[in-house]
Amino acid sequence: MNMRFVALGFMLAASLAWAQEYPKPAKARAAERTAMLETLQKGKQITGSRGQYRHLPEVSAVAHGANETPEEAIARTGAGGDQIIETKGRFVLFRSAQQKPASVGRVAGGTVYPTVVNTRTGTLGVMTGTLIVKPKSMADAAAIANSYGLEKGREYPHLQTVFYRAGGDIADAAAALQADPRVESAYPEIIEHVRTPK
């Protein structure tokens, strides 16, 4: 009889342990994510290639190295004890107590990127600091860069496209470019989805 109780005790303990390790249902995870997104402060509105976004001043991203944990990548930037929200490929998105502008920052341990949320889907994205611009005339590419203090990168005349690097606030630079009569379209590069190798 005692052996039965011992066996039942083991079975109960094993089922409790299994229940704790079993992943939460998709609905519960989605509800937790929605609640977390609601607590984030929303900054400037940004028009991107896939719709409307809002800057998240208290969420940043950092790229982690091949032999580095997400926590080590965050610590390398000087941040400590910050909450990891998610990873997106090599990027670790983390919530900080300190609000940051929508600009790429350099720290001793690496580069810190601003983040956004897609207002339609709730998907988080990383702004790389690159602006993708289609000038009405490629002859204006250098003048556009000078007007806004941008660093001109690659030009693709056959695509009528120029890539610029924003040195300051990416949201402000994108809005100014979108309003410029010399520009057909302009939007910041935002990494929302990352394909993982199979």
Phi, psi and omega in degrees: 000318179297325179296325178295317180295320178296315180297316178298321178298316178297317180296318179295316179297318180295319181292324176295317178297318179296320180296324180289327182276339182294132182297151179294151177298155183303321180297319180293319178296318180296320179295318177298318180296316179299316179297318178296316180298325179295331182280346182281137175288139180254135180256221185298146174282138182226132175266122179245186181289338182248020178124207184263143180227162171233134176292143177249094187298336182258007178241128178234171178225149176220145178275135178259149180284170183298323183251037187228139175279161176304321179296320178294323179296318179294316180299327180298333180275357180097353177275142179222138177073014180281152185277122175284127179267312177192167172248147181224092186064236180274356181271138174250119178265128184222150180264132182238156176286339182265129178277143183233152178287172181277056179224154179283131180244147177250133175231168184307324184267002180151203183247136178248128184252146174284159180235163179222167172237135176288120186291339180272315187259341184079006180284136177277148179222159179248127175270125186274348184096357179266138175247132181256116190235137173249097177287152177294329176225128179297339178295341181270359187303313181291319180296322177297315178301314181296323182298328186242011179065035181263153174265120181283129178255227183288145174245140176233083184303323181293339176257357182056045186226141176230139176257128178241154173253129178272129178273339181241220183293118183292321180297316179295317180296317180296317180296319179295317179294321180295333180269352184285128181294345178277355187247129176281313177207152179205138176202154178282149174287124181233124178266107180257317184237138180236125176281133176255139180298144181262000000 
